[in-house]
Amino acid sequence: MNSISKKTLASKSERVDNSRAALNLAGTRVTSQRALILEIIRQGEGHLDADEIYRRARQKQPRLSLSTVYRTVQALKKLGLIQELHFDESHHHYEAKPPTKHHHLVCLGCGRVIEFQYPLSRIKRNVAGGGDFEIVDADIRVTGYCPRCRQDRE
C-alpha cells in the first residue's frame, strides 16, 4: 500500500472518529448508523436530502433502511449537530452545523445552492423595521438564476 492510500485511510478513519466523538459529546448513544449518517452529512458536497444520504449510506451499510435515515437526521437535528434547510416545498436538505453563520442563494433553474455570508449586525442595522423590531437571528434564502441558467434563459 502506498503512502497516499495510507494517508487517505487515516483521514477517513479520523473523520469517523470525529463523528463518534461529536455524538458522544452530544450525549447520545453512538451507533454505526448514526456515525455514518453524520459523517456523510459532514463530508457532503452541498446540501443533501434524505434520499441522497440514504443512497450514500447504503454503499457502506447495505442493510440500512430509509426510515433509519429519517429517524437519525431528526435525532441529529435535535442534538444540534446538523441543521435542516428548506429550499423548496418538496423536501428538506441537511448540512452539518456550520462554524459560522451563512445564508443561501438558490437557483430557480437548476436548483444549485450557493452559500454566502452577511453579518447579522448589518441585517439588524438595515432591516430592523424602523428600529421597533429586535432581530436576534436571521436565515436568508435568496432565489434567482445562476449565471449558467441566466444564459440559458436568454
PyMOL commands that set and color helices and strands:
alter all, ss='L'
color gray80, all
select helices_A, chain A and resi 3-25+32-43+50-60+66-78+120-127+147-153
alter helices_A, ss='H'
color red, helices_A
select strands_A, chain A and resi 48-49+82-85+93-96+103-107+113-116+141-144
alter strands_A, ss='S'
color yellow, strands_A
deselect
rebuild
show_as cartoon
